[in-house]
Structure formats: C-alpha cells, structure tokens
C-alpha cells in the first residue's frame, strides 16, 4: 500500500545579506562614535566640576601687575582679590543679559593693577536697561584705589553674533577679551573676574553655580549605545530565515 508523502519540518538558518549588513555596520559605527563623544563630554564636564569644587575651597588668589598667566583655564572659578584703579573711560555694557526675566547689561570695566601696566577686566554686575535703547544706564565705577573680591571666569570661546560688533561705543554684543584689548589698547589679563562683594552701587551680583550637565551627557551616551545594540538585535532576528526541508516522500 503506497505511503502518503510527508514534508520535512521547516528549519531556520542564519543567512545575512550584504546590504543590510553594510547598513548595520554604518549604524553601529555612527552610534558608537556618538556614544563615545558623549562619554568624553561627560568626563570633561566632571573634570570641570571637580575643578569648581576645589576652587571653591581654595583661599583667594591675590592678583597684581606681576601675575603671569600661562593657563587661564586652570584658574577658572578661583576666588581672587585685586587692588587697583578703574579705567572709567573704557567701561563697557555687555548687551542681551537677562536677570529675573528682565533685559539688561553686564557692566564690565578694566581695573589697572597697582603700579604696573597690567589690567584686569571686572564684571561689576548686572543692571536693567532703560525705557529705550537710546537711554543707557549710568553706573560709573568708583574712583580711587579699590579692592575687588570676586571669582575668575572665562568668556565663551564661541558665541552667536547677530551682526558686526562695533568696537566703538560702550555697548558690545559679546564679551571678547581679545577684541576689547585691541579696541582699547590695554594689556588685559586673559580672564575676567566676576565681582562678588557688594559695592553699594545697585548692581546685581548673582553668579549661580554652573550647570555642568553631566547627567544629560550620560543619558545621551546610553541612548546612542542602546541604539547600536538594538540595531544588532534586529539584524540578527531578521537574518534567521525560515527554510523548508526536503519534500521528498519516504515510502
């Protein structure tokens, strides 16, 4: 009596194809590179926060005309004390500064240090703008020898410039030490001091602790690495293909 043919069971075989594999390699290379970049950013920000914590516990650094600065970044956030005379003629207003939702200016003035030729830029604080752009606030620096307490900071290395920043007049769009030194002809130290001690001049001196964004970089790092892992899992799943067995009948 003839037997009914019986189909062989289906089997799965791993058979990756060329183009999906190349696409996966590109995806993994890009996402891992982005994850590594975010990891490095988190490491750099952690180093900066460690520097901030160390500087906040260090004694104030005395700044005078003899100070030689080879590494401005290494002095960032350091508490300082400087003595000198303000150069009122070269005081500037840094535009587009907002405090408590109100537009205004940062008031920045050069401080001549002692008997030497060195000058230090001091951010004296924030002042609200007037009713119109034509009426600039009048906040002259104190005359005579003053003692300034503050902390060292560095202006942004990159900034958005909406138009050509004029080198004439007191209002500047950005705080660029090199430009200010060129336009004023003053030998400025390569950092700025944010004044912390109240001078009774009505300026707002609110210098919050920096938001280093370390956790945000770590979160982005995990997302990029996870995307790379997901791509590998999908590639493996899609390349295990179902194949039918031999349909030859056994008799």
Residue pairs with C-beta under 8 A, 6 or more apart in sequence:
2 251
3 249
3 250
3 251
4 249
5 247
5 248
5 249
5 250
6 249
6 250
7 244
7 245
7 247
8 244
8 245
8 246
8 247
8 248
9 245
10 242
10 243
10 244
10 245
11 242
11 243
11 245
12 240
12 241
12 242
12 243
13 240
13 241
13 243
14 236
14 239
14 240
14 241
15 239
15 241
16 235
16 239
17 239
20 235
20 238
20 239
21 235
24 231
24 232
24 235
27 227
27 228
27 231
28 228
28 231
28 232
31 224
31 225
31 227
31 228
31 231
32 224
32 225
32 228
34 220
34 224
35 220
35 221
35 222
35 224
35 225
35 228
38 217
38 218
38 220
38 221
38 224
39 217
39 218
39 221
41 217
42 214
42 217
42 218
42 221
45 212
45 213
45 214
45 217
46 212
46 214
48 76
48 210
48 212
49 210
49 212
49 214
51 74
51 76
51 77
52 76
52 77
52 209
52 210
52 212
55 76
55 77
55 78
55 79
55 151
56 77
56 79
58 78
58 79
59 79
60 79
60 80
60 81
60 149
61 75
61 78
61 79
61 80
61 81
61 152
62 80
62 81
62 82
63 80
63 81
63 82
63 113
63 120
63 189
63 193
64 82
64 83
64 113
64 114
64 116
64 118
65 113
65 114
65 115
65 116
65 117
65 118
66 116
66 118
67 113
67 118
67 189
69 75
69 189
69 190
69 191
72 152
72 154
72 190
72 191
73 154
75 152
75 191
76 152
76 153
76 154
76 191
77 151
77 152
77 153
78 151
78 152
79 149
79 150
79 151
79 196
80 149
80 150
80 151
80 152
80 193
81 147
81 148
81 149
82 111
82 113
82 120
82 122
82 147
82 148
82 150
82 193
83 113
83 114
83 145
83 146
83 147
83 148
84 111
84 112
84 113
84 114
84 120
84 145
84 146
84 148
85 111
85 112
85 143
85 144
85 145
85 146
86 109
86 110
86 111
86 112
86 122
86 141
86 142
86 143
86 146
87 109
87 110
87 111
87 112
87 119
87 186
88 109
88 140
88 141
88 143
90 109
90 110
90 184
90 186
91 107
91 108
91 109
91 110
91 140
91 141
91 170
92 107
92 108
92 109
92 170
92 171
92 172
92 180
93 105
93 106
93 107
93 108
93 127
93 136
93 137
93 170
93 171
93 172
94 105
94 106
94 107
94 108
94 123
94 172
94 173
94 174
94 175
95 105
95 171
95 172
95 173
96 103
96 173
97 103
97 104
97 105
97 106
97 126
98 104
99 126
99 128
99 204
99 206
102 128
103 128
103 129
104 126
104 127
104 128
104 129
104 137
105 126
105 127
105 129
105 136
105 137
105 171
106 123
106 125
106 126
106 175
107 123
107 124
107 125
107 126
107 127
107 137
107 139
107 203
108 121
108 122
108 123
108 124
108 175
108 192
109 121
109 122
109 124
109 141
110 119
110 120
110 121
110 122
110 184
110 186
110 188
111 119
111 120
111 121
111 122
111 146
111 148
112 118
112 119
113 119
113 120
117 187
118 187
118 189
119 186
119 187
119 188
119 189
120 188
120 189
120 193
121 175
121 177
121 180
121 188
121 189
121 191
121 192
121 193
122 148
122 150
122 192
122 193
122 195
123 150
123 153
123 175
123 192
123 193
123 194
123 195
124 139
124 141
124 195
124 199
124 201
124 203
124 205
125 195
125 201
125 203
125 204
125 205
126 203
126 204
126 205
126 206
127 137
127 139
127 202
127 203
127 204
128 137
129 136
129 137
130 136
130 137
136 170
136 171
139 201
139 202
139 203
142 199
142 201
148 193
148 195
148 197
149 195
149 196
149 197
150 193
150 194
150 195
150 196
150 197
151 193
151 194
151 196
151 207
152 191
152 192
152 193
152 194
153 191
153 192
153 193
153 194
154 191
154 192
155 174
155 175
155 176
155 177
155 192
156 174
159 174
159 176
161 173
161 174
162 173
163 173
165 172
165 173
165 174
165 176
165 179
166 172
167 179
167 182
167 183
168 183
172 179
172 180
175 192
177 188
177 190
177 191
177 192
180 186
180 188
181 187
181 188
194 205
194 207
195 205
196 205
196 207
197 205
198 205
